[in-house]
């Protein structure tokens, strides 16, 4: 006998009050998900971890979908998954993307950050 299939993860659905994906970031993320063959179910995972020059930093990965206890937000056709602890830090944030040579890449505009550093990748709340 084969083992029963694992139960699908249980997760909550959030909205853009948690995180909003701006058009430039959406275009870039949808292209990356498609390139990885994850266009149908893939998602961007955003986590807040200790480190960086201001104490906290963002960690972003493309994943196959939500895990248990995640909060999933669909914004600009992109699925974003965030663990509950990280959600406390990113609530109200916007994710943008720039092609600028010196300061390009994904940037999080976070209204909760009381201290940010010039690299735009770490913060304190």
N, C-alpha and C positions, 0 to 999 in steps of 0.2 A: 504494500500500500504506500502511496505517496503521502508525504506530509501535507497538511492543509496549507493553502496559500496564506501568507501573512496578511493580517488586516491592514487596510489602507490607513495612512496616517490620519489622525484627527487634528484638524487645524481650524482656526477662526478666519473669517473674512473681515478684513478691515477696509478702510476707504482712504481717499487722498488726504484726509486730515492727518494721517500718520506719515505718509511719504507721497510725494508727487514727482512723477518722471516728466521732465520737460522735453519738448520735441527733439532737440539735438541728441539727447541721451537715448531717447526711445529709438530713433533711427539707428544709432550705433549698436544698441543692445539687441534689437531685432535682427540686425545683420549678423552679429556674433552668434546668437542662438541658432539662426538658420545654418550658419557655417558649421556649427557643431552637431547639426542634426537634431536639435532640441526645440525647433520652432513650435511644435505642437504642445508640449507639456513643460518645457524648460522654464526656469525662473532665475532671476537675479537674487542672490542671498546677500543681504546687508547685515553685518554684525558690528557691534562696537566692542573693541577689545582694549585692554590696558596696553600702554606704550605710546610711542610718538613723543614729540618734544613738549606737548602740553598735557600729557597724562592719559588721554584716550585717543584711539584712532579707529578709522573705519576699515573694515575688511569686506571685500566684495568678491563673490565667486558666482559663476554660472553653475546651476545645479539642475537636477532632473525634476524637481518639484518640492512642495512643502514637506517638512518633517513633522513629527508629533509636536503639538503645542505651538507651532509656528502661527504667525498671523500673515495671511496672504492679501496683498493689495494688487488690484489690476489698475494700472495707470498708463494712459497712452498706449494701450495694447500690450504692455509689458507686465508679466507677473513678477511681483517682488515679494520675497518671503523674509520675515524678520522674526527672530526669537523674542519672547516676551520681555526679557531683560533689556535687550538692545532697543526694543520699541520705546522704552521709557526715555532713552536718550535722543532718538531721532524724530519723535513726534513733531509734526509740522514742518519737516524738512523738505527740500527740493533737490533733485539730482539733475545736474546738467552735464553737458559734454562740450569740450572745445578742442579744435584742431590746432590751437596756438602752439608754436614750436617750443616756447619756453615754459609756459604755464598750462599746457594742454592736458587733456585727459578728463576723467570723470571728477566732478567736484560736488560736494554736498554743501548746500546752503542751509545751516541749522540754526533756528532761532533760539535753541536752548543753550548754545555754546556761549559761555561767559568769557572764555579766553580762547582765541584761535592763534595758530602760528602762521607764518607767511607761506608755508608750503601748502596750506589748505587741506592737509590730510590728517591733522590731529587737532584736538580741542579739549577743553575742560568744561564741565557742566556743574 
